[in-house]
Amino acid sequence: MRGTGADDPVVTKKAVNAVGVKGINGSVAFRKQPSDWEDWMKTTKSFDITQEVVREAWGRVKSNKGSAGVDAETIEKFEAKLEQNLYKIWNRMSSGAYFPPPVRAVGIPKKTGGERILGIPTVGDRVAQMVAKMYFEPCVEPHFDADSYGYRPNKSAIEAVRVTRERCWRNDWVLEFDIKKLFDTVDHELLMKVVKRHTDNKWIVLYVERWLKAPFIREDGTQIERTQGTPQGGVISPVLANLILHYVFDKWMRREFPYLPFCRYADDGVIHCKSERQAKYVYHMLVQRMKAWKLEIHPDKTRIVYCKDQNRLGEYENISFDFLGFTFRPRLSKNQWGKIFVNFTPAVSNDALKAIRAKARKSKMNLRCDKTLKDLSDFFNPILRGWVNYYGNFCKSAMYPTLVHINRRLVKWAMRKHKRFRKNPKAARHWLGEIARREPKLFVHWQMGIYPALES
């Protein structure tokens, strides 16, 4: 790769010969005497960061997509000058001269009111953070608890829901908790202490501290200096959040309550208890623990729940809770012998179903008269498949009414697309139903047998 300006090494024409030095893409980046190359690298670079890792980091950032930061540079614009941009990042990071640009602050409305501030770094800064993550994550990952599931390799939200369901069957009570504004309030000094505990790599410590202090820039241009928190949207932020909560919560639970199973996904979690009294005591201790680390338990999203089923018949106010998009509550279930019984089990939450319907409305599927049914299938199937693959893991039938809603929007599309159906929804539904039977793989929910013609 060839850098430009101050980021280029000082290599004059007199110092080069016919031997090329390969860059991270295999092309000739710049030319220097082979005997001098290794010595030059050792004497001019403070930190051992390889160009291959920078290249791999770029690949991961590109696959994750994402929007532009404060410099308005998109993935496509960054890639147009890829070699120069990657060289610049590598050169600055390996020499200790990398300073992250400000972070673009975007307000995301919350379902409960107010807004969540999402920090969007520039594309180049995301590459730099990915480089640090690739070096730092292997240092901390072996230390993390088996019941920590959020933002970790080979861990998933579905695993967390599955293990929580099984533990609800064995324990009568659940303490559901949420840490209030974790990404906005984590203490920098405490976080840096635990970072230093897991690495003696000076450049990781240096750059993590700089990323924590990088200011926010709002849409109106207002700059916000940061003295706490790690941007929710930063590449390295999830690793840092897991690291701080490993000490705040996971290790503390194993030490103080080794007999109580728990499950944590980032800042959300559940603790299984044997009695209401025990749950109240753990709740009290958890609040004190968070205060000691300058964090706070969210009072509205934390509660004690009774896992009611056909064998647990007590009467209590709270008999349901939401976790990772699923609602756990008493439901009618069928065992392997076909017998109906009341089970405490998860299914897609009402909030998640509302979000799915809202996204379907926002897509304006019914207004896309210029598209064919195959076009709609190509566009919406990945979205539908994601919903079904996630929420369909438990009590799939809870999704059916919402998938029927998708069919209704397809019927409205057919009525606008074809004049003969303009005032005849029944005929449009029948027509789509015939297509669904002929081509059931056209839409994901049709493969499940949810055909338009079967609607009442």
N, C-alpha and C positions, 0 to 999 in steps of 0.2 A: 504493500500500500504506500501511497505517497502522501505525506502530510503537506501542509502549506503554512507559510508564515513562521511564527515563533515556535510552532510545534515540530518543525522539521529538524533533524539532526544537522549539525554543521558538517556537510560533506561537500568539498569543493571538487571541481573537475580534476585538479591535480592529484587528488587523493584516490581517484578511482581507476580501475583497470577493467579488463574485459570480463571479470567474474561477477555475476549478479548474486544478490542476496534475496531469497524468496520471502515474500510477505505471507500473511496468514491465509490468503486465498491461493497460494502457490505461484503467484505472479511476481515479477521482479519489483521490489518496493523501492530500494535505493541501492547503490553500489559502493562497495568498500573492500579494501584488501582483506582476504579471508583470514590471514594471520592476526589482523587487528580487530576483527569483528567481535569475538568473544570478550576480549579485554575491554573494548568500547562499551559493550552492554553492561559489564560488571561495574565500570567506573562511572557511568552516566545515569544508571537507573537505581533509585533507592530501594524499590520494592520489586520482588519477583512475581510479576503478573504476566502470564503468557498471552501471546496474541491469539492462540487457539481458543483459550477460554473466552476472550472478548468476542471472537467470532461465534462461538456457541451461544453466548449470552444474547447476541443479536438475534440468532435463530429463535430462541425462546420468546423474546420480546415480540418479534414479528408474528409468531404463531398465536400469541395472546391478544394481538391487535390492540385496541385502545385508541383514545382520541389524543389530540395534540395538547401540549402544555402551553406555558406562557409565551413561547416563541412561535406558536401557531404552526410548527413543523410537524407534518403528519408522517406516518410510517412510509408512505410513498415518496415524500420529499427527502426524507432521511436516506432512503435507499438509492435515490438518484445520485447521491455523492457518497456511496457507502464506504469505499476504501478510505477516503479522506476523513470521514466522520469516525470510523472505527479506529483508524490510526491515532486520531486526536485523543479519543477516550483512553486508549491504551497508553499513549505517551504520557498524558497528564497523570493518570492513575499510578503508573509505575514510577513516576518521578516525584510523587507527593504533591503535585501542583493542581490536582483536580478540586475545583470548588463547585458544588452543585448550584444550579440556577434556582430562582424562586419557584415555588410550587403553585400551580393554578388551582384556586379554591372554587369549587362548584357546590352550590347548595342543592341537596336532594331532599324533597319533601318526605316527611315521615308519615306513616299511616295514622299515628296517634297525635299528629300535629307537630308544628315546628319543622326544623330541617336538620339534616345531617350534612356536615361539611366533608366533601370528598376531595382529597388532594390528588391532583393529576400532575406528576412530574413530566418533564419534557421526554421525548423519545430517547435522546442521548443519555439523559440521566437515568432512565429506566434500564438502559443497557449497563450503565455503570453499577447500578444497584444490583442488577442480576449477576454481574461479575462477583460482587461482594457476597451475595447470597450463595453462589456456587462454591465459594471457598469456606464460608462460615457455617452454612447449614450442616455439613457433615460433622462439624465439631460439636454441635449441640444436639443433633437428632438422636444419637444413641442414649442421651441422658433423659429424654422426654418420657413421660409416663405412658403406659400402654392404653390408658383410658382417656388420653388427650387425642382428639380426632381432627381438629380443625387445621386446615392448611398444612397438612403433612404428607410426605410421600407414602403411597400405599395405604392411606387411610381415607375414609369417605364418610359423608353424612349418613348414608344408608346404614353403614356399619354401626354408627352411633345410635341410630333409631332402633336398629334390631337388638342391640345389647340392652338398651334401655327397656324395650318391651319385655324381654325375658326377665329382667330384674324386677320389673313391676309385678310380674306374676308371683315372685318369691317374697316381695316385701310390701307391707301394707301402706306405707307412706312415702311420699316424695317431696323433697324440698327443691322446687324449681327456682333458679336464681339467674339474674342478669347483672353484669357489671356496667354501671352507668358511664357512658362515654369513655370507654377504656382507651380508644385510640386518640382521644383528645386530651386526656388528663394524666396519662402515665408520667411519672416523675423522671426527668432526664438523668438526674444524678444516680438514682437507684438503678435505673436501666443500664447505665454505663458500668456500674459496679458488677452487675451480673454478666455483662458482655465481656469485661476484662477477666472474669473468672474462667471463661471458656476459651479464650484465645490469647496468645501472646504475640499475635500478628499485628504489628504496629499500624499497618495501613488500614486494616479493617476497623480498628478502634478509632483511628483518625477520621475516616470517612463516615462511619456511623454517627459520630458526634456532629460532623458537619451536616449530615442529612437531617438530624434531629433539629438543628437550629435554622435550617433553610426557611426563609419567610414565606408566608402565603400571599398571593396576589388575587384579590377578588375580581369579579367581572367588571366592576366600575373602576378598576385600577388601584384601589386602596390596598396598601401593603400592611400585613399583620405580622408583627414579630412573634416568634414562638419561643416560649420558655418551658413548655411541657407538651406531651403528646408526640405521637409518630403518625404521619399522614395516612389516613385510611384510603388506600389507593396506591401507596408506594410499594414497590416490589419487595423490599426487605422488611416492610412493616409487619406482615404476618409472623415472620420468624422471630422478630423482636417481641411481639405481643405474646407469642407462645413461651418465649424464654422468661419473660417477667412473671407470667402466670404459673409457670412451672414452679417458681419459688414462692409466689404469693399463695397459690392454692394447692397444686398437686402434691408437692412435698409436704406441705402442712397437713393435708388430709391424711396422707399415709402415716404421718407421725402421730397426729392427735386422734384420729378416728380410723385406725387401720382395719376395723371390722365393718366399716360402712362402704359399700360400693358406690362409685360415682361415675359420671360421664361428662366430659367437658368438650365443647366445640367452640374454640376461641373464647369469647366472653360470655357465652351461654352455657348453662350446665344444669345437671340434676344430681341430687344426692338421695340415695334410698335409705329409709329409716324403718325401724321396727315399730315405733309408736309415735303418736303425736307429740308427746312430751319430749322425746328424743329429738324430733325434728325441730321443735321450738328452741331447744338448747343449742343445736348445731347452727341454726339461723342466727342466734344471738352471738355466738362465737365467730361466725363468718363475718358479720358486720364489723366486729372489733378487729378482725384480721385485716380486712380491707382498709380500715382507717389507718392501721399501722403502716401500710404501704401507700398511703395517700390516694386511695381509691374508694369508691362508694358503690354499695349494692343498690340497684334500682328498686325503689319501694313499690312501684306499680307493676313491675314485671317479676316480682319475687313473691312466691306464696307456697303454702303447705297444702298438699293435695292428698286426699284419701283414694286409694286405688280400689274402688268398689267393683265387685263382680258377684257372681251367684254364691260364692262362698264367703264373701266379705259384705255383710248386709248392714253395716252401721250407717247412720244418717249424719252426714256432715255437709257443710256449705260448699266446699270445693271438691269436686270429684272429676275434674278434668284439667289438663294443662297442655300448652302448645310447646313444641320443641322441633326446630329445624323444618318448619312448614307442615308438621303433622299435629293433629289433635289426639291426645291420649284420653280415652274416656270409656265408660261401659258401653259395649256394643253386643248385639246378637251375633253369635258365631256358630259355625257348624263343625263338629269334631269329625274324626275319621270314620266314625260309624254312622254319620248323618244326623246325629242328635243335636238339637238347637240348645245353646246355653249362653249365658251372659258372660262376656269376657272383657277384660280391661286391655284394650289394644289400640294402636294408632291407625289413623286414616288421614288423608289430605285435609288440611284445615280450611275453614270457611274463608279466612283471609287469603290463603293461597288460591282458592277457587275464584274469589273476587278479582284477584290480580290477573288470573288467566283470562277471565271474561273481559276485563278492562283492556288487556293487551289485544284480544281478538277484535274488540270494538275500535281500538286505536289503529289497527292495521287496515281498517276499511275494506275488508275483503269483499263485501257485498257491492262496493262501488267500482271494482276493477273490471269493468265490462270489456276493456280492451284485451284482457287476458283470457286464455283458454283454461279449461279445467286442469289440464296438465301443467300449465304455468303456475296456477294456484297451488297445485300439489308440490311442485318443485320448490316453491318459495316457503310454504307453511309446514311441510312435512318435517324438516329438521326441528322446528319449534315444537310441533306436536309430539314428536318422538322424544324430545327432551323431557316434556311434561309427563308423558306416559311412563318412560323408563324410570323416572324418579318417584313420582307420586303413586305409580301403579304397583310399587313393591309391597304395599300393605293396603288391604281392603280396596282393591281396584274399583269395585262397584261404586265407591263414593265419588269417583270421577265421572260416571256416566252422564248425570244431568248436565254437566258442563260440556262434555263432548257432544251431547245432543244440541247444545247451544251453538256449537261450531257448525253443525248440520243446518241449523236454521239460517245461519248467515250464508251458507252455500245456496240454500233455497232462494234467499233474497237476491243473491248474485245471478242465479239462473233466471229469475223473474225480470231483472234489468237487462240481462244479456239477450234473451230471446223474446220476441214480441208475443209469441203464442202463449207465453206463461205470464204475461204482464199483469193480468188480473186473476190468475188461477194458481194460487200457491199449492193446491192439492196436486195439480198436474205436474208442476215443477218438482215437487217432492217425489212423486212417482217416477219421473224421468231420471232424477238423480239416484233413486233407489235401484232402478234397473241397471244403471251404470255401475253402481257399487257392487251389485251381484256379479256382473260380468268381469269387473276389474277391482276386486276387493283390496288389492295392494296399492291402489292409487293414493289413498289416504291412510294414515296410521290407525285412526279410530275405526275405519271401515274394516281393517284386518281383525278388529276385536268384535266385529258383528254389529256395530252401531251404525245402521244404515238410515238414511233420510226417510225412506218409505215406512220404517217401523215406528215413526213418531206418532203419537196420538193426536 
